[in-house]
Amino acid sequence: MMVCPYDDERLLLILQVDHSKVTRWLAAHWGNDTFAPPSPYHAMVLAAQEHDSGWWDWEIKPHLNDEGLPPDYIGSIKHLGGRVWLDFYRHGIERVAEQDPYAGYIVSLHSDGLLTQGRGLLPYMPDYTANPDVKGFLSEQESYRDQLMRQLKNSDEYRDYLSDEQIWTNFKLMEIYDQMGQFVCNRYPFNSTQRKNGPSNTMSNVPAPVRPGEPDAILTFAIKNESDATVTPYPFDVDPLILSFQGRLIPKRRYSNQKEFLQEYYRAERLDINYSLNSK
């Protein structure tokens, strides 16, 4: 979950599963005269929607950190424990792959990127590859992707989308969707400067694919006010693109035990958040 300041007395929690729904909306509307839409479209939108769905296993009953506070998603593999994080990510990958093997393949690559500095795209992130449990997970996922690839090569629907170039393009799209989704969900209101972690306004300089034969672009967010921002260059098929999601408000304090925290978590007031992304 994303843990953001709200006011002097409350914290705003944005669940990773809700962040994933925002990411889906970005993928679903990606594409215009400048930017090619994702392809295969349905699989990529599904991957964006489900890229963090493994968090559902934890977020239905989250636990406190050692300081008695809800843990933020930044550095979560350490805060939650490597095996906890790896187990729920593994489950999330398998769950989406059962519905769509191409989407599962992309989500597996995304999980790899979370542990390997975005497979080179995100050098500021921690590199977890020295961790024995992570090594095992990465090896397991590579084998799992090999299985999915064999399945995809026999698929009339997906065999035309399996070149190394196409897979790399779609991995970069997944990372840019995730960075944008984090940027949007990481702050309230939109022009708040309280949040220190998360993507920069250039989406951590992740290169955004434009279309075949065109160089990648770096997208830049310019925050205009509490609910509006411009995106340059503008990659969406509607202008503005309205993003709506919910947060939970809980008391801002240390909790003495899990029972006390979960009582506030389950009965938390919901906050409806609406942001607008514009071309100018």
FISEDREN-911434 format. One record per residue: x, y, z of N, C-alpha, C in turn. Coordinates in nm, 2 decimals. Layout:
N
> n.c1/n.c2/n.c3/ca.c1/ca.c2/ca.c3/c.c1/c.c2/c.c3
> X/Y/Z/X/Y/Z/X/Y/Z
...
//
This chain:
280
> n.c1/n.c2/n.c3/ca.c1/ca.c2/ca.c3/c.c1/c.c2/c.c3
> 0.08/-0.12/0.00/0.00/0.00/0.00/0.09/0.12/0.00
> 0.03/0.23/-0.05/0.10/0.36/-0.05/0.05/0.44/0.07
> 0.14/0.48/0.15/0.11/0.55/0.28/0.14/0.70/0.26
> 0.04/0.79/0.25/0.06/0.93/0.22/0.01/1.02/0.34
> 0.08/1.13/0.36/0.02/1.22/0.46/-0.11/1.28/0.41
> -0.21/1.29/0.50/-0.33/1.36/0.46/-0.35/1.49/0.54
> -0.35/1.48/0.67/-0.35/1.60/0.75/-0.28/1.57/0.88
> -0.29/1.65/0.98/-0.21/1.63/1.11/-0.26/1.51/1.18
> -0.38/1.46/1.16/-0.44/1.36/1.23/-0.46/1.23/1.16
> -0.45/1.23/1.03/-0.48/1.11/0.95/-0.38/1.08/0.84
> -0.37/0.95/0.81/-0.29/0.90/0.69/-0.39/0.86/0.58
> -0.34/0.87/0.46/-0.42/0.83/0.34/-0.35/0.70/0.29
> -0.42/0.59/0.28/-0.37/0.47/0.23/-0.43/0.44/0.09
> -0.34/0.42/-0.01/-0.39/0.38/-0.14/-0.34/0.23/-0.16
> -0.43/0.14/-0.18/-0.40/0.00/-0.19/-0.33/-0.02/-0.33
> -0.24/-0.12/-0.33/-0.18/-0.15/-0.46/-0.28/-0.20/-0.56
> -0.38/-0.27/-0.51/-0.48/-0.32/-0.61/-0.56/-0.20/-0.67
> -0.57/-0.10/-0.60/-0.64/0.02/-0.65/-0.55/0.10/-0.74
> -0.42/0.11/-0.71/-0.32/0.16/-0.80/-0.32/0.09/-0.93
> -0.34/-0.05/-0.93/-0.34/-0.13/-1.05/-0.45/-0.09/-1.14
> -0.57/-0.06/-1.08/-0.68/-0.02/-1.16/-0.66/0.11/-1.24
> -0.59/0.21/-1.17/-0.55/0.33/-1.24/-0.45/0.30/-1.35
> -0.36/0.21/-1.33/-0.26/0.17/-1.43/-0.33/0.11/-1.55
> -0.44/0.03/-1.52/-0.52/-0.03/-1.63/-0.58/0.08/-1.72
> -0.63/0.19/-1.66/-0.69/0.29/-1.73/-0.59/0.37/-1.82
> -0.47/0.38/-1.77/-0.37/0.45/-1.85/-0.34/0.36/-1.97
> -0.33/0.23/-1.95/-0.30/0.14/-2.07/-0.41/0.14/-2.16
> -0.53/0.13/-2.11/-0.65/0.12/-2.20/-0.67/0.24/-2.29
> -0.62/0.36/-2.24/-0.64/0.48/-2.32/-0.50/0.52/-2.39
> -0.40/0.44/-2.39/-0.27/0.47/-2.45/-0.28/0.46/-2.60
> -0.24/0.56/-2.67/-0.24/0.56/-2.81/-0.32/0.67/-2.88
> -0.25/0.74/-2.98/-0.31/0.85/-3.05/-0.24/0.86/-3.18
> -0.24/0.98/-3.24/-0.17/1.00/-3.37/-0.02/0.99/-3.35
> 0.03/1.01/-3.23/0.18/1.01/-3.21/0.22/0.87/-3.15
> 0.14/0.82/-3.05/0.18/0.70/-2.98/0.09/0.58/-3.03
> 0.16/0.47/-3.06/0.09/0.35/-3.10/0.02/0.29/-2.98
> -0.10/0.23/-3.00/-0.16/0.16/-2.89/-0.09/0.04/-2.85
> -0.10/-0.01/-2.73/-0.03/-0.13/-2.69/-0.08/-0.25/-2.78
> 0.01/-0.34/-2.81/-0.04/-0.46/-2.88/0.04/-0.58/-2.83
> -0.02/-0.69/-2.81/-0.17/-0.71/-2.82/-0.25/-0.64/-2.71
> -0.35/-0.57/-2.76/-0.41/-0.47/-2.67/-0.47/-0.53/-2.55
> -0.56/-0.63/-2.56/-0.63/-0.68/-2.45/-0.53/-0.74/-2.34
> -0.43/-0.81/-2.39/-0.34/-0.87/-2.30/-0.26/-0.77/-2.22
> -0.22/-0.66/-2.29/-0.14/-0.55/-2.22/-0.22/-0.48/-2.12
> -0.35/-0.45/-2.16/-0.44/-0.38/-2.06/-0.46/-0.47/-1.94
> -0.48/-0.60/-1.96/-0.50/-0.69/-1.85/-0.37/-0.70/-1.77
> -0.25/-0.70/-1.83/-0.13/-0.70/-1.75/-0.12/-0.58/-1.67
> -0.15/-0.46/-1.72/-0.15/-0.34/-1.65/-0.24/-0.34/-1.53
> -0.36/-0.40/-1.55/-0.46/-0.41/-1.45/-0.42/-0.50/-1.33
> -0.35/-0.61/-1.37/-0.31/-0.71/-1.27/-0.17/-0.72/-1.23
> -0.09/-0.62/-1.27/0.06/-0.62/-1.24/0.09/-0.63/-1.09
> 0.00/-0.57/-1.01/0.02/-0.57/-0.87/-0.09/-0.65/-0.79
> -0.16/-0.74/-0.87/-0.27/-0.80/-0.80/-0.23/-0.90/-0.70
> -0.10/-0.95/-0.70/-0.06/-1.04/-0.59/-0.07/-0.97/-0.45
> -0.06/-0.84/-0.45/-0.08/-0.76/-0.32/-0.21/-0.79/-0.26
> -0.31/-0.83/-0.34/-0.44/-0.86/-0.28/-0.43/-0.96/-0.16
> -0.34/-1.06/-0.18/-0.32/-1.16/-0.08/-0.28/-1.10/0.06
> -0.21/-0.99/0.05/-0.16/-0.93/0.17/-0.26/-0.82/0.22
> -0.31/-0.74/0.12/-0.39/-0.62/0.16/-0.53/-0.66/0.21
> -0.58/-0.78/0.19/-0.70/-0.81/0.26/-0.69/-0.82/0.41
> -0.56/-0.84/0.46/-0.54/-0.84/0.60/-0.39/-0.79/0.63
> -0.36/-0.67/0.60/-0.23/-0.62/0.61/-0.18/-0.61/0.76
> -0.05/-0.61/0.78/0.00/-0.61/0.91/0.10/-0.49/0.93
> 0.12/-0.45/1.05/0.20/-0.34/1.09/0.35/-0.37/1.07
> 0.43/-0.26/1.06/0.57/-0.28/1.06/0.62/-0.28/1.21
> 0.75/-0.29/1.23/0.81/-0.30/1.36/0.78/-0.17/1.45
> 0.75/-0.06/1.38/0.73/0.06/1.45/0.58/0.09/1.48
> 0.49/-0.01/1.45/0.35/0.00/1.48/0.28/0.09/1.38
> 0.33/0.10/1.26/0.28/0.18/1.15/0.25/0.09/1.03
> 0.15/0.13/0.95/0.13/0.06/0.82/0.25/0.08/0.73
> 0.30/-0.03/0.67/0.42/-0.02/0.59/0.39/0.04/0.45
> 0.48/0.12/0.41/0.47/0.18/0.27/0.52/0.08/0.17
> 0.47/0.09/0.05/0.51/-0.01/-0.06/0.66/0.01/-0.10
> 0.72/0.13/-0.08/0.86/0.15/-0.11/0.94/0.06/-0.02
> 1.03/-0.02/-0.08/1.11/-0.11/0.00/1.03/-0.22/0.07
> 0.92/-0.26/0.01/0.83/-0.35/0.07/0.88/-0.49/0.08
> 0.97/-0.53/-0.01/1.03/-0.67/0.00/1.11/-0.68/0.13
> 1.17/-0.57/0.18/1.24/-0.58/0.31/1.14/-0.56/0.42
> 1.05/-0.47/0.41/0.96/-0.44/0.52/0.87/-0.56/0.55
> 0.82/-0.63/0.45/0.73/-0.74/0.46/0.80/-0.87/0.48
> 0.92/-0.88/0.44/0.99/-1.01/0.44/1.00/-1.06/0.30
> 1.11/-1.10/0.26/1.13/-1.15/0.12/1.04/-1.26/0.08
> 1.02/-1.36/0.17/0.94/-1.47/0.13/0.79/-1.43/0.12
> 0.75/-1.35/0.21/0.61/-1.30/0.20/0.58/-1.23/0.07
> 0.67/-1.14/0.04/0.66/-1.06/-0.09/0.66/-1.15/-0.21
> 0.76/-1.24/-0.21/0.78/-1.33/-0.33/0.67/-1.42/-0.34
> 0.61/-1.47/-0.23/0.50/-1.57/-0.24/0.38/-1.50/-0.30
> 0.34/-1.38/-0.25/0.22/-1.32/-0.31/0.24/-1.27/-0.45
> 0.36/-1.23/-0.49/0.38/-1.19/-0.63/0.37/-1.32/-0.72
> 0.43/-1.43/-0.67/0.42/-1.55/-0.75/0.28/-1.59/-0.77
> 0.20/-1.58/-0.66/0.06/-1.62/-0.67/-0.02/-1.53/-0.77
> 0.01/-1.40/-0.77/-0.05/-1.30/-0.86/-0.02/-1.33/-1.00
> 0.11/-1.36/-1.03/0.15/-1.40/-1.17/0.08/-1.52/-1.22
> 0.07/-1.62/-1.14/0.00/-1.74/-1.18/-0.14/-1.72/-1.20
> -0.20/-1.64/-1.12/-0.35/-1.61/-1.13/-0.38/-1.54/-1.26
> -0.30/-1.44/-1.30/-0.33/-1.38/-1.43/-0.29/-1.46/-1.55
> -0.18/-1.54/-1.54/-0.14/-1.63/-1.65/-0.25/-1.74/-1.67
> -0.32/-1.78/-1.57/-0.43/-1.87/-1.59/-0.54/-1.81/-1.68
> -0.56/-1.68/-1.68/-0.66/-1.62/-1.76/-0.60/-1.58/-1.90
> -0.48/-1.54/-1.90/-0.42/-1.49/-2.03/-0.26/-1.51/-2.02
> -0.21/-1.61/-2.09/-0.06/-1.63/-2.08/0.03/-1.52/-2.12
> -0.02/-1.44/-2.22/0.06/-1.32/-2.26/0.07/-1.22/-2.14
> -0.05/-1.19/-2.09/-0.05/-1.10/-1.97/0.04/-1.15/-1.86
> 0.03/-1.28/-1.83/0.11/-1.34/-1.73/0.26/-1.33/-1.75
> 0.29/-1.34/-1.88/0.43/-1.33/-1.92/0.48/-1.19/-1.88
> 0.41/-1.09/-1.92/0.45/-0.95/-1.90/0.45/-0.92/-1.75
> 0.35/-0.97/-1.67/0.36/-0.95/-1.53/0.47/-1.02/-1.46
> 0.51/-1.13/-1.51/0.63/-1.20/-1.46/0.75/-1.12/-1.49
> 0.77/-1.06/-1.61/0.88/-0.97/-1.64/0.88/-0.85/-1.55
> 0.76/-0.80/-1.52/0.75/-0.68/-1.43/0.80/-0.72/-1.29
> 0.77/-0.84/-1.24/0.82/-0.88/-1.11/0.97/-0.89/-1.11
> 1.02/-0.94/-1.22/1.17/-0.95/-1.23/1.23/-0.81/-1.22
> 1.16/-0.72/-1.29/1.21/-0.58/-1.29/1.21/-0.51/-1.15
> 1.12/-0.55/-1.07/1.11/-0.50/-0.93/1.23/-0.54/-0.85
> 1.30/-0.65/-0.89/1.41/-0.70/-0.81/1.54/-0.68/-0.88
> 1.54/-0.63/-1.00/1.67/-0.62/-1.08/1.68/-0.48/-1.14
> 1.63/-0.38/-1.06/1.64/-0.24/-1.11/1.58/-0.22/-1.24
> 1.46/-0.28/-1.26/1.38/-0.26/-1.38/1.45/-0.32/-1.50
> 1.53/-0.43/-1.48/1.60/-0.49/-1.59/1.69/-0.39/-1.66
> 1.75/-0.29/-1.58/1.84/-0.19/-1.63/1.77/-0.06/-1.65
> 1.64/-0.05/-1.65/1.57/0.08/-1.68/1.56/0.17/-1.56
> 1.58/0.12/-1.43/1.56/0.19/-1.31/1.68/0.18/-1.22
> 1.79/0.24/-1.25/1.91/0.22/-1.18/1.91/0.27/-1.03
> 1.81/0.36/-1.00/1.80/0.41/-0.86/1.74/0.31/-0.77
> 1.67/0.21/-0.82/1.61/0.11/-0.73/1.71/0.01/-0.67
> 1.67/-0.05/-0.56/1.76/-0.15/-0.50/1.78/-0.27/-0.59
> 1.90/-0.33/-0.59/1.92/-0.45/-0.66/1.92/-0.57/-0.56
> 1.82/-0.66/-0.57/1.80/-0.76/-0.48/1.86/-0.90/-0.52
> 1.94/-0.90/-0.63/1.98/-1.02/-0.69/2.07/-1.10/-0.61
> 2.14/-1.04/-0.51/2.23/-1.12/-0.42/2.15/-1.20/-0.31
> 2.03/-1.17/-0.29/1.95/-1.24/-0.19/1.92/-1.38/-0.24
> 1.95/-1.49/-0.16/1.92/-1.62/-0.21/1.78/-1.65/-0.25
> 1.68/-1.60/-0.17/1.54/-1.63/-0.20/1.51/-1.56/-0.33
> 1.56/-1.44/-0.36/1.53/-1.37/-0.48/1.60/-1.44/-0.60
> 1.72/-1.49/-0.58/1.78/-1.57/-0.69/1.69/-1.69/-0.73
> 1.64/-1.76/-0.63/1.56/-1.87/-0.66/1.43/-1.83/-0.73
> 1.37/-1.72/-0.69/1.25/-1.67/-0.75/1.27/-1.63/-0.90
> 1.38/-1.56/-0.92/1.42/-1.51/-1.06/1.44/-1.63/-1.15
> 1.51/-1.73/-1.10/1.53/-1.85/-1.18/1.40/-1.93/-1.21
> 1.32/-1.93/-1.10/1.19/-2.00/-1.12/1.10/-1.93/-1.22
> 1.10/-1.79/-1.21/1.02/-1.72/-1.31/1.07/-1.72/-1.45
> 1.20/-1.73/-1.47/1.26/-1.75/-1.60/1.21/-1.88/-1.66
> 1.21/-1.99/-1.58/1.16/-2.12/-1.63/1.01/-2.11/-1.66
> 0.94/-2.04/-1.57/0.79/-2.03/-1.59/0.76/-1.95/-1.72
> 0.84/-1.84/-1.75/0.82/-1.77/-1.87/0.85/-1.86/-1.99
> 0.95/-1.95/-1.98/0.98/-2.04/-2.09/0.86/-2.13/-2.12
> 0.79/-2.17/-2.01/0.67/-2.25/-2.03/0.56/-2.17/-2.10
> 0.54/-2.05/-2.05/0.44/-1.96/-2.11/0.47/-1.93/-2.26
> 0.60/-1.91/-2.29/0.64/-1.88/-2.43/0.61/-2.00/-2.52
> 0.63/-2.12/-2.47/0.60/-2.24/-2.56/0.45/-2.24/-2.58
> 0.37/-2.21/-2.48/0.23/-2.20/-2.50/0.19/-2.09/-2.60
> 0.25/-1.98/-2.59/0.22/-1.86/-2.67/0.26/-1.89/-2.82
> 0.37/-1.96/-2.84/0.41/-1.99/-2.98/0.31/-2.08/-3.05
> 0.23/-2.15/-2.97/0.13/-2.24/-3.03/-0.01/-2.17/-3.04
> -0.01/-2.04/-3.01/-0.14/-1.97/-3.00/-0.16/-1.89/-3.13
> -0.27/-1.91/-3.19/-0.30/-1.82/-3.31/-0.32/-1.68/-3.27
> -0.36/-1.65/-3.15/-0.39/-1.52/-3.10/-0.26/-1.44/-3.08
> -0.15/-1.51/-3.03/-0.04/-1.43/-2.98/0.10/-1.46/-3.05
> 0.10/-1.55/-3.14/0.23/-1.59/-3.20/0.30/-1.48/-3.28
> 0.22/-1.38/-3.32/0.28/-1.26/-3.39/0.33/-1.15/-3.30
> 0.33/-1.17/-3.17/0.37/-1.07/-3.08/0.48/-1.11/-2.99
> 0.57/-1.20/-3.04/0.66/-1.27/-2.95/0.81/-1.24/-2.99
> 0.83/-1.15/-3.08/0.97/-1.12/-3.11/1.04/-1.05/-2.99
> 1.17/-1.06/-2.98/1.24/-1.00/-2.87/1.21/-0.85/-2.87
> 1.20/-0.78/-2.98/1.17/-0.64/-2.99/1.03/-0.61/-2.93
> 0.93/-0.69/-2.97/0.80/-0.67/-2.92/0.79/-0.69/-2.77
> 0.85/-0.80/-2.72/0.85/-0.82/-2.58/0.92/-0.71/-2.50
> 1.03/-0.66/-2.55/1.10/-0.55/-2.48/1.02/-0.43/-2.48
> 0.95/-0.40/-2.60/0.87/-0.28/-2.61/0.75/-0.29/-2.50
> 0.69/-0.41/-2.49/0.58/-0.42/-2.40/0.63/-0.42/-2.25
> 0.75/-0.47/-2.23/0.80/-0.46/-2.09/0.82/-0.31/-2.06
> 0.88/-0.23/-2.15/0.89/-0.09/-2.12/0.76/-0.02/-2.10
> 0.66/-0.06/-2.18/0.52/0.00/-2.16/0.47/-0.03/-2.03
> 0.49/-0.16/-1.98/0.44/-0.20/-1.85/0.51/-0.11/-1.74
> 0.64/-0.09/-1.76/0.71/-0.01/-1.66/0.67/0.14/-1.66
> 0.64/0.19/-1.78/0.60/0.33/-1.78/0.45/0.35/-1.73
> 0.37/0.25/-1.76/0.23/0.25/-1.70/0.24/0.25/-1.55
> 0.33/0.16/-1.49/0.35/0.15/-1.35/0.40/0.28/-1.29
> 0.50/0.34/-1.35/0.56/0.46/-1.30/0.45/0.57/-1.30
> 0.37/0.58/-1.41/0.27/0.68/-1.41/0.16/0.66/-1.31
> 0.12/0.53/-1.29/0.02/0.50/-1.19/0.07/0.53/-1.05
> 0.20/0.50/-1.02/0.26/0.54/-0.89/0.25/0.69/-0.87
> 0.30/0.76/-0.98/0.30/0.91/-0.96/0.16/0.96/-0.93
> 0.06/0.92/-1.00/-0.07/0.96/-0.98/-0.12/0.93/-0.84
> -0.10/0.81/-0.79/-0.16/0.76/-0.67/-0.07/0.80/-0.55
> 0.05/0.85/-0.57/0.14/0.87/-0.46/0.12/1.00/-0.39
> 0.03/1.08/-0.43/0.02/1.22/-0.37/-0.12/1.26/-0.36
> -0.16/1.33/-0.25/-0.29/1.39/-0.24/-0.27/1.52/-0.16
> -0.32/1.63/-0.21/-0.37/1.65/-0.34/-0.26/1.64/-0.44
> -0.29/1.66/-0.57/-0.19/1.63/-0.68/-0.07/1.72/-0.66
> -0.09/1.84/-0.61/0.02/1.94/-0.60/0.09/1.93/-0.46
> 0.06/1.83/-0.38/0.13/1.81/-0.25/0.28/1.78/-0.27
> 0.36/1.84/-0.19/0.50/1.81/-0.19/0.54/1.72/-0.07
> 0.44/1.67/0.01/0.48/1.59/0.13/0.54/1.46/0.10
> 0.50/1.40/-0.01/0.55/1.27/-0.05/0.69/1.28/-0.11
> 0.79/1.21/-0.05/0.92/1.22/-0.09/0.97/1.10/-0.18
> 0.90/0.99/-0.16/0.94/0.87/-0.24/0.85/0.85/-0.36
> 0.89/0.77/-0.45/0.82/0.74/-0.57/0.88/0.80/-0.70
> 0.81/0.78/-0.81/0.87/0.83/-0.94/0.88/0.98/-0.94
> 0.98/1.03/-1.02/0.99/1.17/-1.05/0.89/1.22/-1.15
> 0.89/1.35/-1.18/0.79/1.40/-1.27/0.83/1.36/-1.42
> 0.94/1.30/-1.44/0.98/1.25/-1.57/0.97/1.09/-1.57
> 0.89/1.04/-1.48/0.86/0.90/-1.47/0.99/0.82/-1.46
> 1.08/0.87/-1.37/1.21/0.81/-1.34/1.29/0.79/-1.47
> 1.26/0.87/-1.57/1.33/0.86/-1.70/1.32/0.73/-1.77
> 1.21/0.65/-1.74/1.18/0.53/-1.82/1.15/0.57/-1.96
> 1.21/0.51/-2.06/1.18/0.54/-2.20/1.04/0.49/-2.24
> 0.96/0.58/-2.29/0.82/0.54/-2.33/0.82/0.51/-2.48
> 0.79/0.38/-2.52/0.78/0.35/-2.66/0.68/0.44/-2.73
> 0.71/0.49/-2.85/0.62/0.58/-2.92/0.55/0.50/-3.03
> 0.62/0.45/-3.13/0.57/0.36/-3.23/0.69/0.30/-3.31
> 0.68/0.19/-3.38/0.79/0.13/-3.45/0.86/0.23/-3.54
> 0.99/0.23/-3.53/1.07/0.32/-3.62/1.09/0.46/-3.56
> 1.02/0.49/-3.45/1.04/0.62/-3.38/1.11/0.60/-3.25
> 1.20/0.70/-3.21/1.27/0.69/-3.09/1.18/0.70/-2.97
> 1.21/0.64/-2.86/1.14/0.65/-2.74/1.13/0.79/-2.69
> 1.03/0.82/-2.60/1.02/0.95/-2.55/1.02/0.94/-2.39
> 1.06/1.05/-2.33/1.06/1.07/-2.19/0.93/1.16/-2.16
> 0.84/1.10/-2.08/0.72/1.17/-2.05/0.74/1.26/-1.93
> 0.69/1.38/-1.93/0.70/1.48/-1.82/0.57/1.52/-1.77
> 0.55/1.51/-1.64/0.43/1.56/-1.57/0.45/1.70/-1.52
> 0.36/1.79/-1.55/0.37/1.93/-1.49/0.24/1.95/-1.41
> 0.25/1.95/-1.28/0.13/1.97/-1.19/0.08/2.11/-1.20
> -0.05/2.13/-1.23/-0.10/2.26/-1.24/-0.17/2.31/-1.11
> -0.24/2.22/-1.04/-0.31/2.25/-0.92/-0.34/2.12/-0.84
> -0.45/2.13/-0.76/-0.47/2.02/-0.67/-0.52/1.89/-0.74
> -0.57/1.90/-0.87/-0.63/1.79/-0.93/-0.59/1.78/-1.08
> -0.51/1.87/-1.14/-0.49/1.87/-1.28/-0.34/1.87/-1.31
> -0.30/1.80/-1.41/-0.16/1.80/-1.46/-0.16/1.78/-1.61
> -0.05/1.84/-1.67/-0.03/1.82/-1.81/0.08/1.71/-1.83
> 0.07/1.63/-1.94/0.16/1.53/-1.97/0.22/1.56/-2.11
> 0.35/1.57/-2.12/0.42/1.60/-2.24/0.53/1.50/-2.27
> 0.53/1.45/-2.40/0.43/1.45/-2.50/0.31/1.37/-2.45
> 0.19/1.40/-2.51/0.07/1.34/-2.45/0.04/1.21/-2.52
> 0.02/1.10/-2.45/0.01/0.97/-2.51/-0.13/0.91/-2.52
> -0.23/0.98/-2.48/-0.36/0.92/-2.46/-0.46/0.95/-2.57
> -0.57/0.87/-2.58/-0.66/0.89/-2.69/-0.78/0.98/-2.66
> -0.78/1.03/-2.53/-0.88/1.12/-2.49/-0.81/1.24/-2.42
> -0.86/1.36/-2.43/-0.80/1.47/-2.36/-0.91/1.56/-2.31
> -0.92/1.57/-2.18/-0.84/1.52/-2.07/-0.87/1.37/-2.05
> -0.78/1.30/-1.98/-0.80/1.17/-1.93/-0.83/1.18/-1.78
> -0.95/1.14/-1.74/-0.99/1.15/-1.60/-0.96/1.02/-1.53
> -0.90/1.03/-1.42/-0.86/0.91/-1.34/-0.93/0.92/-1.20
> -1.00/0.82/-1.16/-1.07/0.81/-1.04/-1.03/0.69/-0.96
> -1.01/0.71/-0.83/-0.98/0.59/-0.74/-1.01/0.63/-0.60
> -1.00/0.53/-0.51/-1.03/0.55/-0.37/-0.91/0.54/-0.28
> -0.91/0.61/-0.17/-0.81/0.59/-0.06/-0.89/0.56/0.07
> -0.81/0.53/0.17/-0.87/0.50/0.30/-0.80/0.60/0.40
> -0.88/0.66/0.49/-0.82/0.75/0.59/-0.82/0.68/0.72
> -0.71/0.67/0.79/-0.70/0.61/0.92/-0.62/0.71/1.01
> -0.64/0.70/1.14/-0.57/0.78/1.24/-0.42/0.77/1.22
> -0.36/0.89/1.23/-0.21/0.90/1.21/-0.14/0.88/1.35
> -0.11/0.75/1.38/-0.05/0.72/1.51/0.01/0.59/1.50
> 0.09/0.55/1.60/0.14/0.42/1.62/0.04/0.33/1.68
> 0.02/0.21/1.63/-0.08/0.12/1.68/-0.01/0.02/1.77
> -0.08/-0.01/1.88/-0.02/-0.10/1.98/-0.02/-0.25/1.94
> -0.12/-0.28/1.85/-0.12/-0.42/1.81/-0.20/-0.43/1.68
> -0.20/-0.55/1.62/-0.26/-0.58/1.49/-0.41/-0.56/1.50
> -0.47/-0.61/1.61/-0.62/-0.60/1.62/-0.67/-0.45/1.61
> -0.59/-0.37/1.68/-0.63/-0.22/1.69/-0.62/-0.16/1.55
> -0.51/-0.20/1.48/-0.49/-0.14/1.34/-0.60/-0.19/1.25
> -0.63/-0.32/1.25/-0.72/-0.37/1.15/-0.86/-0.32/1.18
> -0.90/-0.29/1.30/-1.02/-0.22/1.33/-1.04/-0.09/1.25
> -0.93/-0.01/1.26/-0.93/0.12/1.19/-0.93/0.10/1.04
> -0.85/0.00/0.99/-0.83/-0.03/0.85/-0.96/-0.07/0.79
> -1.04/-0.16/0.85/-1.16/-0.21/0.79/-1.27/-0.11/0.79
> -1.27/-0.02/0.89/-1.38/0.07/0.90/-1.34/0.21/0.85
> -1.23/0.22/0.78/-1.17/0.35/0.74/-1.27/0.42/0.65
> -1.28/0.55/0.66/-1.35/0.64/0.57/-1.29/0.63/0.43
> -1.37/0.61/0.33/-1.32/0.61/0.19/-1.31/0.75/0.14
> -1.21/0.78/0.07/-1.19/0.91/0.00/-1.19/0.90/-0.15
> -1.28/0.96/-0.22/-1.29/0.95/-0.36/-1.19/1.06/-0.42
> -1.10/1.02/-0.51/-1.00/1.10/-0.56/-1.02/1.11/-0.71
> -1.02/1.23/-0.77/-1.04/1.24/-0.92/-0.93/1.34/-0.97
> -0.85/1.29/-1.06/-0.74/1.37/-1.12/-0.77/1.38/-1.27
> -0.71/1.48/-1.33/-0.73/1.50/-1.47/-0.59/1.52/-1.54
> -0.56/1.44/-1.64/-0.44/1.45/-1.72/-0.47/1.52/-1.85
> -0.40/1.62/-1.88/-0.43/1.71/-2.00/-0.31/1.72/-2.09
> -0.33/1.75/-2.22/-0.22/1.78/-2.31/-0.16/1.91/-2.30
> -0.24/2.01/-2.24/-0.19/2.15/-2.23/-0.27/2.22/-2.13
//
